[in-house]
Amino acid sequence: MIYLDNAATTRVSAEVFEAMKPYFCEQYANPSSIYSFAGSAAKAVDEARRRTAALIGAQPNEIYFTSGGSESDNWAVKAAAEALERKGKHIITSRIEHHAVLHTCQYLEKHGYEVTYVSVDENGVVKLDELEAAIRPDTTLISIMAANNEIGTIQPLKEIGALASKNGILFHTDAVQAYGHIPLDVERLHIDLLSASSHKFHGPKGVGFLYIRKGVRMGSFLHGGAQERARRAGTHNTPGIVGLGAAAARAAAQMEETIEKETKLRDYLIKRVLDEVPYSRLNGHPSKRLPNNANFCFRFIEGESLLILLDQKGICASSGSACTSGSLDPSHVLLAIGLPHEIAHGSLRLTLSEETTREDIDVTVEAIKSIVERLRSMSPLYEDFVKAQREHGAQE
Ligand SMILES: *Cc1c(COP(=O)(O)O)cnc(C)c1O
């Protein structure tokens, strides 16, 4: 099997799993309990908080553990909007956000909020002039993702953060694809709220965090016990949190090396596909993109058929967001970068990890070449296209 769907989820690394193990059957105490048996679990949660914060230059008490990226996004957008209701009810986001942000914004729209969806350029970069023009006196929150989960484009966070802070607006970023993969610093980038999820960087599923800058006033998302400084109720998921912390520490230790390795392989993959598969295109920014992301369109090819045939060859890939596959809607991200409907249906996302080898890439490229050729040979549209090309050529 060749696993090239690391944007959907990653394998839990062996050292992360080892770190988690004692907190199931041995150190199982509730970290909030008083007796000394709970001390080691509480200490482990503290240590994870420290490691998690360190990766983005935050203070440990600015980290709030959650059940993952979706919860963090829901919490950030809803609670920030509600807390600032008296100032205004206008939010700015982009057209290419993850559904955890987009659907939360749509929910708020139903409850009397106004949302501006800023567009992106052909590479998927948020248009800063449009963003700036959208700011109003009643704008309370800007939510723009750090890096896109489908096309990998990295956003100009520093510029967005500066705009937000200059105008006294909170800045939330969905950093689920970026945290643990590329350097992020909440001070340098003026980030007030940041969402991340452990399973996107070799930690366990079902755990993540929301960074809330000290001094930002907003309500809790889950009401109940006093965990997480009374802002997120619920007994701590000790093994999950320990795994998140271990994954963060691991990412910190090897980030530079991983970026270098993945970027090289990614660029090799992109070059081979664009050179060797006719009528293919790369989606997303050519250089300002996640080190592990490649996203292609192949004209005359149905994305779904390509995925099924790749699967038959043992290659796990995706057509974009795992959350939307299963639906036949074209990707909102590909539509936002200006692709027509028929092309937005036929995309292929390949996302690498540091375990991906050059051989994996070679096998995958050969598989894509032969599958694309086979599918096109069965496509009447492609046949017409080739015929038209030939006639056009004959005329010249
Ligand atoms: C995966 C993902 C999420 C959702 O995170 P979960 O932990 O799976 O809930 C949110 N935003 C982005 C950009 C993602 O890639």
The ligand as a MOL file (V3000), in Angstrom:
LIG
                    3D

  0  0  0     0  0            999 V3000
M  V30 BEGIN CTAB
M  V30 COUNTS 15 15 0 0 0
M  V30 BEGIN ATOM
M  V30 1 C -8.9500 18.1240 9.1460 0
M  V30 2 C -9.2440 19.5730 9.1980 0
M  V30 3 C -10.1650 20.0970 10.1150 0
M  V30 4 C -10.9580 19.2080 11.0560 0
M  V30 5 O -10.1460 18.6840 12.0480 0
M  V30 6 P -10.6870 17.4030 12.8840 0
M  V30 7 O -9.6900 17.2470 13.9780 0
M  V30 8 O -10.6660 16.2630 11.9380 0
M  V30 9 O -12.0210 17.7580 13.3900 0
M  V30 10 C -10.3750 21.4510 10.1360 0
M  V30 11 N -9.7030 22.2780 9.3100 0
M  V30 12 C -8.8120 21.8250 8.4120 0
M  V30 13 C -8.0760 22.7850 7.5310 0
M  V30 14 C -8.5570 20.4590 8.3240 0
M  V30 15 O -7.6730 20.0070 7.4370 0
M  V30 END ATOM
M  V30 BEGIN BOND
M  V30 1 1 1 2
M  V30 2 1 2 3
M  V30 3 2 2 14
M  V30 4 1 3 4
M  V30 5 2 3 10
M  V30 6 1 4 5
M  V30 7 1 5 6
M  V30 8 2 6 7
M  V30 9 1 6 8
M  V30 10 1 6 9
M  V30 11 1 10 11
M  V30 12 2 11 12
M  V30 13 1 12 13
M  V30 14 1 12 14
M  V30 15 1 14 15
M  V30 END BOND
M  V30 END CTAB
M  END
